[in-house]
């Protein structure tokens, strides 16, 4: 492992994010806020870093397989540190731990927050907060590959940040081309959503909420999140684009290429929609029977909440920490599903659950018919044992990390079991809100500094899908 290779790409990436940080700087001038000074230092640092990468003469240094794990992890950590600087310099965050937590939560599109009064912050800070969702939602490394197609080791870099589902691997020609196409689709969907929100929101809030929803993030400019607008139209538009963000961008790209029926040929997509429908109806029935909800009110809040949580966005229209426990159980369950692979969604994702279910069916059939030959398929693609084992191991590792981390937070903080474990479900799955003291209208401000830093690690592990960071703990990689 050669650190100069890694340093070169980190400097280049910081340069890109320095340019991105000019947007909230412009917002501060548009709204005549005296907040531009908060961005001068981080913008200057990032842009100078980018210029320093230009001092390297010759072709970009080769990246080896081992280099990519450290590069991807360090990139997310360092970009999050620079993203935290405007928060910390502004003094709206009482400690660097709080600023860093908010920054990691933004870039990983988690949406958990330590803020008590969001509306008291300047619009430029809130714009940057939502923009970090949009920048990190599609992936920091994927953006770099799109901007710099000659980057060596694209395959390893791409898959260390955005693992590819087995049934979608066949659609991949060159990784640089795919990265460009994904970002074009991402930008197109964002613009369409902004336009659709304009009848019910001003341009500033339409942009910030579009950033948050398409990226599966959940940061809002309002203390009461989407509930503050009390608009069915806004909730419908946000729901459509939360689902769009959690849908594979391979499907979006192929649909735009003239194959709109491709969505309903995907088992993952049909399963995703099926789970949304079934869990929303179950939640509606529980709310009607056990609360004073009307039928329309229960349907509205159930569908929006389920969509928000399964897409790991985290917008809220209802304080579900007061819902019946049976309804809360459904919400916790969908936090572990997530959307599709190669989407902006977090959590375990549909393709892995389908492989898991296929492996179970195959095993049961083998027990009943010992001489039969069993294969596991996904959308017509026969999966080799290696892919099945990878999917199962990911689920096992996810559950183990969830349990150990939940026990640790419970022991350190002393909160209720619901608060401790759903705080991990919310951060590991990049969901945002949990149950109890981390409910949709609560925050993470009351945790200790140790726990806040611990949550940032958990958010990064979830965003980089476990193995990229875990690999750094092995002696072989060094």
N, C-alpha and C positions, 0 to 999 in steps of 0.2 A: 504494500500500500504506500503510494507516494502522496504526501500531503500537498505538494505544489499543484498536483492535478486537481485535487478537491478545492484548494484555495482559489484557483483560477475560475472555476465555475460558480463558486459562491460569490465572488466579486462581480461576476457578470450578472448573476441573478439579482443581487442587491441593486445594481444599476437599473434593471427593469423595474423594480419596486420603487426606486426613487422617482421614476417617471410617473408611476401610478399614484404616488403620494402628492403629486402636483394637483390632482383633482380636488381634494378637500381644501387645499391652499386657495384654489380658485373660488370654492364655495364660500370661504371666509371673507373674501373680497366682495362677492356678489351680495351677501347678506350684511355687509359692512360690520362684521364682527372683528373685534381686536384679538383674533386667535391665530393669525398667520404666523406669529412668532413661535407658536408651539410646533410648527412643522419645519422651520428653517434648518434646525440642527439635523433631524433625521433625513430630510431631503438632501442636504449637502453631503452627509455621510454616505448615503446610498449612491448618489450620483458620482461622487469622487471614487467610490469603490468600483463602480462600473467603468470609469475612465482608467483606473489602475489596471483593469483586466486588458485594456487595449495596449498596455506596455509590453505584453507578451507577444513576441514575434513568432511568426510561423503558424502552422496549423494548430488547432486546439489540441491539447494533450489527450492521448488515448485514456479511456476509462476502462479499467478492468472490472470484472464481476464483483470482486471484493470491495472495490472503491465505491460502488454505487450505494451500498448500505449506509456507509458513513456520510457520503455526500447528501443523500436524500434526508437523513435524520438531521444532520447539521444545518442543512438549508432551512428546514422547517423551524428549528430552534432559533437560528440567527434572524431569519425574517420575522419571526414572532417577537423577538427582542426589539428589533428596529420598529416594528409596528406598535410596540408598547410605549415608545418614547414620547409621542405626542400626548398620550394619556398621562404619563408621569410628569412631563414638563408642565402640563396645564394645571396640575394640582387638584384636578377633579377626582383623582384616585389617591387615596391616602398613603399607599405604599407601592413599591415597585412590584411586589407580589400580586397586588390587585390589578395593576396595569398589565402585567404579563399574563395573568389569568384571562383577562378580557381579550387580550390580543390573540392568545392561543385559541380561545373559544371562538374568536372571529375567523381566523384563518382555517381552522379545522371544520368550520361550519357547524359548530356544536350549538352555540346560542345560549349557553349558560352565562349568567352575568353576576357581578358583585354590586351592581348599581341599585340604589334604593329609589332615586328620583331621576329617571332617565330624561324627563322633559326639561330639567334644569341645565342640561349640558348644551353647549353651543351647537348649532346646526353642522358646522364643519367637523366637529368631533364625532357627531352621530353619523355623518355621511361617511367618514373614514371607517367607522365601526361597521357599517353595512357593506362598504366596499371590500373590507377584508374577507367577508363571507364570499363575495363574488369572485375575488382573486383566488381564494383557496378552494372554492367549491369544485371547480374543474381540475384543480391540481397545480401546484407551483411548478413542478417539474414538467408536466404536460405543456404548460405555457412556454417554458424555456425551449422545449423540443420544437414547438410550433414556430417560435421566433428564430431559433437557430437550428435549422434542419441538418446542418453538418456536424452537430454534436455527436462525438463517438459514443458507443455503448447505449444507443437509444432504447434498444429492446430491454436491457436490464433496468435502465432508469425508469422507463414507462411502467414496467410490471412491478417494480419495487414500490411504486406509489399508487398504481391503478391496476391491480391484477385482473386478468382477462378470464371471463367465464369460458369453460371448455366448448360450449356450443357456439361461441362467437369468435373463436380464434381463427376459424376458416375465412372470416371476412377481412382479415388484416393483411394488406399488402406491405406498405412501408410505414413504419411508426411515425416518421415525421409528417407524412401525408395525413395519417389518421389524426394526429394531434391538431393539425391545421383545420381539418374538417370539423372536428369536435368543437373547437373554439368558434368557428364560424356559425355553427348551429346554436351554440350557447349564446352568442351575441345576438343572433336573430331572435331567439326565444325571449331574451331579455327585452329587446326593443318592442316586440309585439306586446309583451305584458305591460310595459310602461304605457303604451298607447291605450290599452284596454282599461287601465286603472285611472287614466286621466279624467273620465267623466265623474269620478267619485272622489278623487284626491288631487291635491296640487302636484305640480311637476316634481318638486323635491321629495315628497313622500311617496309618489309613484315610483321614482327611481330607487329610493332606499328600500322600499318593500319588495320591489322586483329583484334587487340584488339578493335580498335575504331569502326569498321564497324559491327562486330558481336554483339557488345554491344549496338549498336544504339547511339554511342557517337558523333564522328565527329572530334575529335582532330587529326590534321595532323602534320607532321614534317616540312611541307613547308608553307611559307607565303601565297601562292596561292592555298593552299589545293590540291585537286586532279588535278586541272587544270595545276599545275606545271609539271605533268608528260606527259600530252597531249598524252595519250595512250588509245585507244579504248579497248584494252585487259584488262587493269587495271580497267577501268570503268565497263566493263561487269562483271568481277569477283567480284568487290565491290558491284555491284547491286545485284548479286545473293545472296551474303551473308548478305547484308542489309535486303533483303526480308526474308532470312532464320532466321535472328535474330528477325524479327518482326512477325514471325510465331510461333504459340503455340508450346512449347516444348513437350506438350502431343502428338501432331501430329508427331513430329520428332521421339519421342521415339517409338511410335506405328509403324511408317514406318520402323524403323530399326529392329523392331521385326518381320518383314515379311509382313507388310501391307502397301506397298507404295501407294496404291490407296486411303488410308484414307484421304489424302489431299483434294481430289476433292469430298469427301462426306461431307466436312465441309462447311457450308454456309458462315461462317465468312471468311474462306480462299478464297473461290470463289468470295465473295464480295470485299475482299481486292484486289485481282488481277484485278477484273473488274474495280474498281475505278482507279487503277494505269493506266490501258489501256485507259479508257475513258478520264481522265483528261490530260494524256500525249498527246493524239491525239488532243484534243481541244487546248492545249497549242501550239502544233506544227502548227496548222492551223493559230492561231493568230500571231505567230512569222513569218510565211511565208508571211502573208498578210500585216503586219504592220512594219516589219523590213527588213533588207537586208540578213537575214538568208537564206541559201540554204535548200532544203528539208532534206537532210541527216544531216546537221548541226542542224537543228531545232529538228529533231527526236532524235538525240543523246543527246542534252542538255535538251530537255523536259523530256525524259524518266529518265535520270539520276537525274535531279533536283526533279522531282515528287517523285521518289523512295526514294531519300535522305530525303525529307521532310515528306512524309507520314510514313516512318519508324522511324522518329524523329532522324535521324542520323546527318544530317547537313553538309555532305561533299559538296563541290561546284566545278563545272567545268565552271560555267558562273555567271557573276555578274547580277543577276536577278533584282536588284534594278533599272536597266535601261530598263527592259522589259516594254511593254505596260501595262497600268493599268488593262486591262481585263485579261491578263496573270498573273499578280501579284495577282489578286483576286482569281484565281484558286489555286495559291500556298498557299495563306493564308487559303483558305478553306480546303485543304488537311492537313494542320497543326493540324486541329481539329479532324481529323479521327483517326490517329494512326494505329498501327497494331492490332494484336490479343491479347487476354488475355494470361497470363502466357508466355509472350515473353519478349524481352528486349526493346520493343517499349514503348514510353510514350503516352501522350495525352489521349483522351477519350476512344478509342479502339472500334473495330468493333462489338463485342458482345453487347455492350450497345446501339450502333446505331441501330442494328437489333432489339433489344427489343423495342427501341423507335419507330421504324417504325411499328413493329407488334402491339404495343399499339394504334398507330394512326389508322391503318387499322381496328383493332378490334372496336375502338370507332365509326368510320364512319359506319361500317357495322351495329353496334348496333343502330345507329340513323336511318338507313334506314329500319332495321328489328328489331323493339323493343322487339319482343318475342324470338329472337334467343339467343342461348347460345354461347358466344364468348370465345375462349381461345387463348392464345399467346404461340406459340411453337418455339423452336430453335433446329434445327437438330433432330427433333423427340421427344424432351424433352418438356413436358408441364410445363410451368413456373407458379408457384404460384404467387398470387398477391404481396406477399412480395418481390420476386425477381424483379418483374416489377417496383414496387415502388422504390426499391433501385437503379435500373438503371436510372430511370427518375430523381430521386433526385440527383444522381451524376452529370448528365448532367446539371441540373438547377444550382447546386452549382458551377460547373466548370465555367459556363457562368457568373454567378454573380461575382465570384472572378476575372474573366478576366476583366469584365467591371469596377468594383470598382478599381482594381489595375491599369488598364490603365488610368483611370481618375486621380488617385493619381500621377502616373509618369508624366503625361501630366502637371499637376499643379505644381509639384515640379521642374521638369527639363525644362519645356517650349519648348520641342522639338515638331516636327510635330506630327499630330495625327497618321500617319503611323508608325513613329518611336516609339512613346509611346506605342501604342497598340500591335504592332507586337513584341516589346521587351518582353511584358508580354506573348503573344502567344508562343514566342520562349522559355521562361523560365518555364512557367507553364506546357507546353506540353513537356518539355525536348527536344525541337527541335534543338536549337542552334542559327542559324541565323534568322533574321527578314527582314524587308524592311526598306528603308531609311538609317538612320545613324547606324543601326545595321544589315546592309546587309551582304552577305556572305563574302565579303572581307573587312568588317569593324569590329569593336569590341565594347566592352562595357567600354573601358578605360575612355571615356569622361564623364561618369556619376559620380555624387557625391558619397561620401562615404555612405551616407544614402541610396541612391538608390541601391548601390552594395550590401549592407547587406539586403535590402528589396528583391532584386532578389534572394539572397540565400534562404530566407524563401520561396519564391514562387517556387523555384526549388525543395525544399524539400517537399512542399505541393503536387506538381505535381507528384514527384517520389513515395511518400507514398500514393498517390491517395486520398488526401483531408482528409478523416475521421480520420485517425490515429492522425494527428496533431490537427485537429479541436476538437477532443474529449478531448484534454488536456485543452481546454478553458472552459469546462463545470464544474460546481461545483460538479456534481454527481461523477466524477471520483476521486475526492480528498476526 
